[in-house]
């Protein structure tokens, strides 16, 4: 049986830079934001969190053989930045939520995989569609989060999202990394 190992990375570069894998008991600190400030898209942005997920797949050429898929939410220190003159704990919480959203969608991804992909044949037939749906939903959620919270400046909406994200993570706790 020939095993194939495949590693693809979303919003990550595994060969360059430092990455942090999401952990419930580890929160981001300003020291984790190591890139130079880059305001190409918006001069009002105080910080940028470069996060997403990475996954690896081990499967067989035999379609009936089991498949192993591992997925982790990651934060890229060397691509995340902050304006040291304008940062505070409240902004850090907003940035932490971006990372928490990545974990939320990793859990959704794991759930979809558990439900739909049982073997290498399922992987070959269904993985791309599952990945595309989760990836699109993730991107749209991140965009909506920033838009609705006004990048964290709308404290009422930020509080609503803080609660929503925490509830969703809790609802999917059976899909957190073991």
C-alpha positions in Angstrom: 0.0 0.0 0.0 1.4 3.3 -1.1 0.9 6.1 1.4 0.8 9.7 0.2 1.4 12.5 2.6 0.1 15.9 1.5 0.4 19.1 3.4 -1.3 22.2 2.3 -1.4 25.5 4.1 -4.1 28.2 4.2 -2.7 31.6 5.1 0.4 30.0 6.3 4.0 29.6 5.2 5.4 26.6 7.2 8.9 27.1 6.0 9.4 30.7 7.0 8.4 32.5 10.2 7.1 31.4 13.5 3.6 30.0 13.9 1.5 29.5 17.0 -1.0 26.6 17.0 -4.3 27.7 18.7 -4.7 26.5 22.3 -7.6 27.2 24.6 -5.3 28.2 27.4 -2.9 30.3 25.4 -3.8 33.8 24.4 -2.0 36.1 22.0 0.3 38.8 23.4 1.6 41.9 21.6 5.0 40.3 21.5 3.6 37.7 19.1 3.1 40.4 16.4 6.5 40.6 14.9 6.1 41.9 11.4 6.8 45.5 10.4 3.7 47.7 10.3 2.0 47.5 6.9 -0.9 49.8 6.2 -1.3 49.3 2.5 -5.1 48.8 2.6 -6.2 51.0 5.5 -4.3 53.7 7.4 -6.7 53.4 10.4 -5.8 49.8 11.1 -3.9 49.5 14.4 -3.0 45.8 14.1 -3.2 42.9 11.8 -3.6 39.2 12.7 -2.4 36.8 10.1 -4.1 33.5 10.9 -5.9 30.6 9.3 -5.3 26.9 9.3 -3.0 24.3 8.0 -3.8 20.7 7.3 -2.1 17.5 6.4 -3.4 14.3 4.8 -2.2 10.8 4.9 -4.2 8.6 2.5 -3.8 5.5 0.4 -4.2 4.8 -3.3 -6.7 2.1 -2.2 -10.0 4.0 -2.1 -11.3 1.8 0.8 -8.4 2.5 3.1 -8.7 4.9 6.0 -7.6 8.5 5.6 -6.0 10.6 8.3 -6.6 14.4 8.1 -5.1 16.7 10.8 -6.1 20.4 10.9 -4.8 23.2 13.2 -5.6 26.8 13.5 -2.4 28.8 13.3 -1.2 32.4 13.9 1.8 33.6 11.9 3.9 35.9 14.1 6.2 37.1 11.3 3.2 38.2 9.2 1.2 39.8 12.0 1.9 43.4 13.1 0.9 46.2 15.4 1.3 49.9 15.7 3.1 50.1 19.1 1.9 53.7 19.5 -1.8 52.8 19.4 -2.1 49.3 20.8 -4.0 48.4 24.0 -5.6 45.4 25.7 -9.0 46.0 24.0 -7.4 45.9 20.5 -5.5 42.7 21.5 -8.8 41.1 22.4 -10.2 42.0 19.0 -7.2 40.4 17.3 -7.4 37.3 19.6 -11.0 36.9 18.3 -9.7 36.7 14.7 -7.5 33.8 15.9 -10.5 32.3 17.8 -12.6 32.5 14.6 -9.9 30.5 12.8 -10.2 27.8 15.5 -14.0 27.9 15.2 -13.8 27.1 11.5 -11.2 24.4 12.0 -13.7 22.7 14.3 -16.4 23.1 11.6 -13.9 21.7 9.1 -13.1 18.7 11.4 -16.9 18.1 11.9 -17.5 18.1 8.1 -14.6 15.7 7.6 -15.8 13.3 10.3 -19.3 13.2 8.8 -18.4 13.0 5.1 -14.9 11.5 4.7 -14.4 8.0 6.0 -11.7 6.7 3.6 -9.4 7.6 0.7 -12.1 7.3 -1.8 -14.3 9.8 0.1 -11.3 12.1 0.3 -10.8 12.0 -3.4 -14.4 12.7 -4.1 -15.5 15.1 -1.4 -12.5 16.9 0.2 -12.2 19.8 -2.3 -15.9 20.7 -1.9 -15.8 20.5 1.9 -12.6 22.6 1.9 -14.0 25.2 -0.5 -17.2 25.6 1.5 -15.4 26.0 4.9 -12.8 28.3 3.4 -15.4 30.6 1.9 -17.5 30.6 5.0 -14.4 31.4 7.1 -13.3 34.3 4.8 -16.8 35.8 4.8 -17.1 35.5 8.6 -13.8 37.3 9.1 -14.8 40.1 6.8 -18.2 40.4 8.5 -16.6 40.4 11.9 -14.3 43.3 11.1 -17.1 45.2 9.2 -19.8 44.8 11.9 -17.4 45.5 14.8 -15.8 48.3 12.9 -12.4 46.6 13.5 -13.3 46.4 17.2 -14.2 50.1 17.6 -18.0 49.4 18.0 -17.8 48.0 21.6 -21.4 46.8 21.6 -21.0 44.8 18.5 -17.6 43.5 19.6 -19.2 42.3 22.9 -21.9 40.5 20.8 -19.2 38.8 18.7 -17.2 37.9 21.7 -20.2 36.0 23.1 -21.1 34.5 19.7 -17.6 33.2 19.1 -17.3 31.7 22.6 -20.7 30.0 22.3 -19.9 28.5 18.9 -16.5 27.2 20.1 -18.3 25.6 23.1 -21.0 24.1 20.8 -18.2 22.5 18.8 -15.9 21.5 21.7 -16.1 17.9 20.7 -14.1 18.8 17.6 -11.2 20.6 19.3 -7.8 19.1 18.9 -7.0 16.1 21.1 
